[in-house]
Amino acid sequence: MPLRNRGTTAPAGGTRPGPTERIRLTHWVWAAVLLVVEVFTLRPLGLSGRGLAVTLLFAVNFAFFALRLVPARLVPERLLLPLMAVGVVAAAALMAVAETGTASLFAFFLAAFIGYRLDTRAATVLAVALSLLCGVALAAQAEPGQQGLLLMAGLSTGALVLAGMSGRSRNQAVEAAISAAESAERAARAEARTLVLTERGRVARDVHDVLAHSLAGINMQLELADALIEVGETEKAREATARAQSLVRESLKQVQWTVRALREEALPLLESLTALLESSGHHEALTVTGTVRELPTRTTHDLLRIAQEALTNATRHAPGGSVRVAVAYDEGTTTLSILSEPGTMPASAAGTGSGMGLIGIRERVALMDGTVTTGLVPSGPGRGCWKVEVVIPV
């Protein structure tokens, strides 16, 4: 017959008493009160004859009452039912030999404890047995004419099993509510951590895009200026230095764009792409097809960063080559294409990178539930060019 162990402890941390701890404290108070009441009212108490029997049964019954003070995890479930059965017999026996009505207190408390600790079926069986035994015990020692009244009094002892069952149900409800609240709190902490990590990754991609795009162009111009100085082309070296200075100014603008985007301020996609291309030295390189529509701020920001990374790669790996950018507004999708032709100048040290550019592009596209295609165009218009194409659902 299955038993229920209702002795769960307080939530981890121990800073507040759980329902089980509060119930155990109440049991301690009742134990002290019952001990005092029985010592002063239970008769006869003694060390011989009937008094000895009452004293021994009082000690046994109080030991069973004190069982509720023991944490449930320390009482094996396989022993709980036999122990309660012995307690039922001891409670009925005390009522049979004692001369005072306070002997029945143990039976009432035992019935409530049975309802609280045992499975409903087991508790019901023991409560019925307790009622019958207590009823017989009281009726056997009743005066003529009082048997029926005492029999009913004895039978009523098992009724308190319902109070124990009710307390068990309340305790289960409280524990379930606490467990649900703790689970919700853990889930909220996990979600908050996920959001922090996601935001951290977004900021890392933004910083990478800005620095990679800016520093690659500046580095290329400075290397060009250094090479021109070595061959005596001073005027051209000054022009390269001026372009590097221009890139620094444009980089400051891009930092401002990044800060605005991180603050979720709206950026116009086409105007920003035009400025991005001009800062890279590619004028009139943007084409737009379809009906222009406003995109979500997050989508606009990610498309700009993708274009920026693609332009950085073009500058790094194919310096001097022309770049064409196209935005197509189709029904249900927005497509961004960046096509870079082979370079006309050797890719020196500026051609090295962190290797995170394409990874960052794929991460951004995945967050937008889009698709990305990268690689050389094998045939048709743009053959031999490097193409990055991103399709975003809207």
Secondary structure, DSSP 8 states (H G I E B T S, - for coil): -----------TT-SS--HHHHHHHHHHHHHHHHHHHHHHH-----SSHHHHHHHHHHHHHHHHHHGGGS-GGGS-HHHHHHHHHHHHHHHHHHHHH-SSGGGHHHHHHHHHHHHHHS-HHHHHHHHHHHHHHHHHHHHHT--TT-HHHHHHHHHGGGGGHHHHHHHHHHHHHHHHHHHHHHHHHHHHHHHHHHHHHHHHHHHHHHHHHHHHHHHHHHHHHHHHHHHHHHTT-HHHHHHHHHHHHHHHHHHHHHHHHHHHHHTT----HHHHHHHHHHHTT-TT-EEEEE------HHHHHHHHHHHHHHHHHHHHHSTT--EEEEEEEETTEEEEEEEE---SS---GGG---S-HHHHHHHHHHHTT-EEEEEE--SSTTTT-EEEEEEEE-
